[in-house]
Amino acid sequence: MNDDLLVKYLVGETDADETAIVKDWLNASENNLKYYNDFKKIWEESLLIAAEKTTVNEDDAWKRFQNRIHEKDNVIKIPNQSYSRWLQIAASIILFCTLGWLGYSYFENKSADELIQVYASNSTINDTLPDGTIVTLNQNSSLSYKKFAGNTRPVTLKGEAFFKVAPDKTKPFIIQINDVLVKVVGTSFNVKNKNGQTTVNVETGIVKVSRNKDEVELRQGEKVVIANKQTALLKSVSKGRLYNYYRNKELVCDQTPLQELVDALNEIYNANIIIKTASLQEKPLTTIFKDQSLDQILEVIQETFTLKIERKDNQIILE
């Protein structure tokens, strides 16, 4: 079936044989009928444009239309004069709509497949994702994702980030970090992977963490620490909020074991603090350090636990 014959059929200029051909074609399949209805709709719109005395260059539009249809044919077929004007107007509309649809589809599909990457090098950065989720990336960390077009909002994380996820119960937010999956609907939490260990701390809401077939559900104030060779996912209570330092320069200790604080200080200040006396490792500390120097923090630790601090080579020894 060609469009010329359909136009003749629409304007009532087909003979008996041509009318029979069109009707047989329409009855042959649902797709044919749909094509005809769409074609008819465009034709009717062309009549409205013509009625408004459109300034469309009919001859040029028709020639472009014919050239695209018959790219391999050097002969331009000119329809009968009785309906050529209407056909030329319709051709220009069809060509415009087709090119617009193809262009939209191309760029839409290209955009959906495009991988978006956010990278923090020497400093932390804040970014808002297309769904409204706010992410704070720690330095030397990266986040990558494609357009959220399906039933989930998947992202891939390397390093550390704090997420404040925009609520959407119909599209769970999923973070892939190595072989660990973190799934949420709308909540705030911190995810970190370093030295083969992944840690998830939840501030608000509910977070599901899974690896292979194992899964654990975390609520406010809970965390899970996953080592690469660890088989079970065991949650525990977060004693403080040491993970927030890269966001607000604040270390919140709430019955926090001294060893946990020391580990955080070593990472934040690139230090090498060692607790020489084993009994000191689990000593609890409750306080808040707000944008203080390492020496100021060590002074508080020394006075709190009445311990000795020795600096030797590149080490800071607590005993």
C-alpha positions as CSV (number, residue, x, y, z in Angstrom):
1,M,0.0,0.0,0.0
2,N,1.3,3.5,-0.9
3,D,0.3,6.8,0.5
4,D,-0.8,8.2,-2.9
5,L,-3.6,5.6,-3.1
6,L,-4.6,6.3,0.4
7,V,-5.0,10.0,-0.4
8,K,-7.1,9.2,-3.4
9,Y,-9.3,7.0,-1.2
10,L,-9.6,9.8,1.4
11,V,-10.7,12.4,-1.2
12,G,-13.1,9.9,-2.9
13,E,-11.2,9.7,-6.3
14,T,-10.5,6.0,-6.4
15,D,-12.2,3.8,-9.0
16,A,-13.9,0.5,-8.1
17,D,-10.7,-1.6,-8.3
18,E,-8.6,0.8,-6.2
19,T,-11.4,1.1,-3.6
20,A,-11.4,-2.7,-3.3
21,I,-7.6,-2.8,-2.9
22,V,-7.7,-0.3,-0.1
23,K,-10.6,-2.1,1.7
24,D,-8.9,-5.5,1.4
25,W,-5.7,-4.0,2.8
26,L,-7.6,-2.4,5.7
27,N,-9.2,-5.7,6.6
28,A,-5.9,-7.6,6.4
29,S,-4.6,-6.6,9.8
30,E,-5.0,-4.4,12.8
31,N,-1.7,-2.7,12.0
32,N,-3.0,-1.6,8.6
33,L,-6.1,-0.2,10.1
34,K,-4.1,1.7,12.7
35,Y,-1.8,3.1,10.0
36,Y,-4.8,4.3,8.1
37,N,-6.4,6.0,11.1
38,D,-3.2,7.8,11.9
39,F,-2.8,8.8,8.3
40,K,-6.4,10.1,8.2
41,K,-5.8,12.1,11.4
42,I,-2.8,13.9,9.8
43,W,-4.8,14.4,6.6
44,E,-7.7,16.1,8.5
45,E,-5.2,18.3,10.3
46,S,-3.8,19.3,7.0
47,L,-7.2,20.5,5.9
48,L,-7.4,22.8,8.9
49,I,-4.1,24.3,8.0
50,A,-5.1,24.8,4.5
51,A,-8.3,26.4,5.6
52,E,-6.2,28.9,7.5
53,K,-4.3,29.8,4.3
54,T,-1.0,28.3,5.5
55,T,2.2,29.7,4.0
56,V,3.7,26.3,3.7
57,N,5.6,26.0,0.4
58,E,3.6,23.1,-0.9
59,D,5.6,22.3,-4.0
60,D,8.9,22.2,-2.1
61,A,7.4,20.1,0.7
62,W,6.0,17.6,-1.7
63,K,9.3,17.2,-3.5
64,R,11.2,16.7,-0.3
65,F,8.6,14.1,0.8
66,Q,8.8,12.2,-2.5
67,N,12.7,12.3,-2.5
68,R,12.8,10.7,0.9
69,I,10.3,8.0,0.0
70,H,11.9,7.2,-3.4
71,E,15.6,7.8,-2.6
72,K,16.6,5.3,-5.2
73,D,14.2,6.7,-7.8
74,N,15.3,9.8,-9.7
75,V,11.8,10.4,-11.0
76,I,9.5,12.6,-8.9
77,K,5.9,11.4,-9.3
78,I,3.4,14.2,-9.4
79,P,-0.1,13.2,-8.4
80,N,-3.2,14.3,-10.3
81,Q,-3.9,18.0,-10.1
82,S,-7.4,17.4,-8.6
83,Y,-6.0,16.4,-5.2
84,S,-2.3,17.5,-5.5
85,R,-2.6,20.6,-3.4
86,W,-4.1,18.7,-0.5
87,L,-1.6,15.9,-0.8
88,Q,1.4,18.3,-0.9
89,I,0.2,20.0,2.3
90,A,-0.3,16.6,4.0
91,A,3.2,15.6,2.8
92,S,4.8,18.5,4.5
93,I,3.0,17.8,7.8
94,I,3.9,14.1,7.6
95,L,7.5,14.9,6.9
96,F,7.7,17.4,9.8
97,C,6.1,15.0,12.3
98,T,8.2,12.1,11.2
99,L,11.5,14.0,11.5
100,G,10.4,15.4,14.8
101,W,9.5,12.0,16.2
102,L,12.7,10.4,14.9
103,G,14.8,13.2,16.4
104,Y,13.0,13.0,19.7
105,S,13.3,9.2,19.9
106,Y,17.0,9.4,19.0
107,F,18.0,11.9,21.7
108,E,15.6,10.4,24.3
109,N,17.1,7.0,23.9
110,K,20.6,8.4,23.8
111,S,20.0,10.3,27.0
112,A,18.5,7.2,28.7
113,D,21.7,5.2,27.9
114,E,24.1,7.9,28.8
115,L,26.2,7.1,32.0
116,I,26.3,10.1,34.3
117,Q,29.4,10.2,36.6
118,V,30.1,12.4,39.6
119,Y,33.6,12.4,41.1
120,A,35.0,14.1,44.1
121,S,38.8,14.4,44.0
122,N,40.5,16.4,46.7
123,S,37.4,17.7,48.4
124,T,33.9,16.7,49.2
125,I,31.1,17.7,46.9
126,N,27.3,17.9,47.1
127,D,25.1,16.9,44.2
128,T,21.3,16.6,43.7
129,L,20.2,13.7,41.5
130,P,17.3,13.9,39.0
131,D,14.8,12.4,41.5
132,G,15.7,15.0,44.2
133,T,18.0,12.8,46.2
134,I,20.9,14.8,47.8
135,V,24.3,13.1,47.8
136,T,27.5,14.2,49.6
137,L,30.5,12.5,48.2
138,N,33.7,12.2,50.3
139,Q,37.0,13.0,48.6
140,N,38.3,10.3,46.2
141,S,34.8,8.9,45.8
142,S,32.6,8.6,42.7
143,L,29.0,8.0,41.9
144,S,27.6,6.8,38.5
145,Y,24.1,6.2,37.2
146,K,21.9,6.3,34.2
147,K,18.6,8.1,33.8
148,F,16.0,6.7,36.3
149,A,13.6,5.4,33.7
150,G,12.6,2.0,35.1
151,N,11.0,0.7,38.4
152,T,14.1,1.4,40.4
153,R,16.7,4.2,40.9
154,P,20.0,2.3,40.7
155,V,23.4,4.0,41.3
156,T,27.0,2.7,41.7
157,L,29.2,4.0,44.4
158,K,33.0,3.9,44.9
159,G,34.4,5.2,48.2
160,E,32.1,7.0,50.6
161,A,28.9,9.0,50.4
162,F,26.0,10.3,52.5
163,F,22.6,9.9,50.9
164,K,19.4,11.8,51.7
165,V,17.0,9.9,49.5
166,A,13.9,11.5,48.0
167,P,10.9,9.4,49.0
168,D,9.2,7.3,46.3
169,K,7.6,4.0,47.3
170,T,7.1,3.0,43.7
171,K,10.8,3.2,42.8
172,P,13.3,2.0,45.4
173,F,16.7,3.6,45.5
174,I,19.4,1.0,45.1
175,I,23.1,1.5,45.7
176,Q,25.6,-1.0,44.3
177,I,29.0,-1.0,46.1
178,N,31.2,-3.9,45.1
179,D,29.1,-7.0,45.9
180,V,26.9,-5.2,48.4
181,L,23.4,-3.8,47.6
182,V,21.8,-1.1,49.7
183,K,18.0,-0.6,49.1
184,V,15.9,2.2,50.4
185,V,12.7,4.2,49.7
186,G,13.3,7.5,51.4
187,T,15.8,7.8,54.2
188,S,19.3,9.2,55.1
189,F,22.4,7.1,55.7
190,N,26.1,6.8,55.1
191,V,27.8,4.2,52.9
192,K,31.5,3.6,53.0
193,N,33.9,1.1,51.4
194,K,37.6,1.1,52.3
195,N,40.3,-1.5,52.6
196,G,37.9,-4.3,51.7
197,Q,35.3,-3.3,54.2
198,T,31.8,-1.8,53.6
199,T,30.0,0.1,56.4
200,V,26.4,1.4,56.3
201,N,25.2,3.8,59.1
202,V,21.5,4.8,59.2
203,E,20.5,8.2,60.5
204,T,16.7,8.1,59.6
205,G,14.3,5.6,58.1
206,I,14.9,1.9,57.2
207,V,17.6,0.6,55.0
208,K,18.0,-3.0,53.6
209,V,21.5,-4.2,53.0
210,S,22.1,-7.4,51.2
211,R,25.0,-9.5,49.8
212,N,24.3,-12.7,47.8
213,K,21.3,-14.3,49.6
214,D,21.9,-12.7,53.0
215,E,20.0,-9.5,54.0
216,V,19.7,-7.3,57.1
217,E,17.4,-4.5,57.8
218,L,18.8,-1.4,59.6
219,R,16.9,1.3,61.4
220,Q,17.9,4.7,62.9
221,G,21.1,4.5,64.9
222,E,22.1,1.0,63.6
223,K,24.9,0.0,61.3
224,V,26.4,-3.0,59.6
225,V,30.1,-3.6,58.9
226,I,30.8,-6.1,56.1
227,A,34.3,-7.5,55.4
228,N,35.0,-9.1,52.0
229,K,35.4,-12.6,53.5
230,Q,32.5,-12.2,56.0
231,T,29.6,-14.6,55.4
232,A,26.9,-13.3,57.7
233,L,25.5,-9.7,57.9
234,L,25.4,-8.7,61.6
235,K,24.0,-5.3,62.5
236,S,24.9,-3.4,65.7
237,V,24.1,-0.1,67.4
238,S,26.1,2.9,66.2
239,K,27.9,4.5,69.2
240,G,28.2,8.0,67.9
241,R,28.5,9.6,64.5
242,L,32.1,9.6,63.5
243,Y,31.3,9.0,59.9
244,N,29.9,12.6,59.6
245,Y,33.2,14.4,59.9
246,Y,33.7,14.9,56.2
247,R,30.2,16.5,56.0
248,N,30.2,18.9,59.0
249,K,33.7,18.7,60.6
250,E,32.0,17.1,63.6
251,L,32.9,14.0,65.6
252,V,30.0,12.9,67.8
253,C,31.0,10.3,70.4
254,D,28.3,8.5,72.4
255,Q,29.8,5.8,74.5
256,T,32.2,5.4,71.6
257,P,35.1,2.9,72.2
258,L,38.4,4.7,72.1
259,Q,39.7,2.4,69.4
260,E,36.8,3.5,67.1
261,L,37.7,7.1,67.7
262,V,41.4,6.4,67.1
263,D,40.6,4.7,63.8
264,A,38.6,7.7,62.7
265,L,41.4,10.1,63.7
266,N,44.0,8.1,61.8
267,E,41.9,8.4,58.6
268,I,40.8,12.1,59.0
269,Y,44.3,13.4,60.0
270,N,46.4,10.9,58.1
271,A,47.9,10.0,61.5
272,N,49.4,6.8,62.9
273,I,47.9,6.6,66.4
274,I,48.4,3.3,68.3
275,I,46.8,2.2,71.6
276,K,49.5,0.3,73.3
277,T,47.5,-0.7,76.3
278,A,44.8,-3.2,75.3
279,S,42.5,-2.3,78.2
280,L,42.2,1.2,76.8
281,Q,40.7,0.1,73.4
282,E,37.2,-0.4,74.7
283,K,37.1,2.6,77.0
284,P,33.9,4.6,76.2
285,L,34.0,8.3,75.4
286,T,31.0,10.7,75.2
287,T,31.7,14.1,73.8
288,I,31.6,16.2,70.6
289,F,34.6,17.5,68.7
290,K,33.8,20.3,66.4
291,D,36.4,21.3,63.9
292,Q,39.3,20.8,66.3
293,S,42.9,20.0,65.6
294,L,44.4,16.6,66.3
295,D,46.4,17.9,69.2
296,Q,43.3,19.4,70.8
297,I,41.5,16.1,70.5
298,L,44.4,14.1,71.9
299,E,44.6,16.5,74.8
300,V,40.9,15.7,75.7
301,I,41.6,12.0,75.4
302,Q,44.6,12.3,77.6
303,E,42.8,14.2,80.4
304,T,39.7,12.0,80.2
305,F,41.5,8.7,80.6
306,T,44.6,9.9,82.4
307,L,46.9,8.3,80.0
308,K,50.4,8.9,78.6
309,I,50.9,10.1,75.0
310,E,54.3,9.4,73.4
311,R,55.4,10.5,70.0
312,K,58.0,8.3,68.4
313,D,59.1,8.5,64.8
314,N,55.8,8.7,62.9
315,Q,53.7,7.1,65.6
316,I,51.6,8.5,68.4
317,I,51.4,6.0,71.2
318,L,48.7,5.9,73.8
319,E,49.3,4.0,77.0
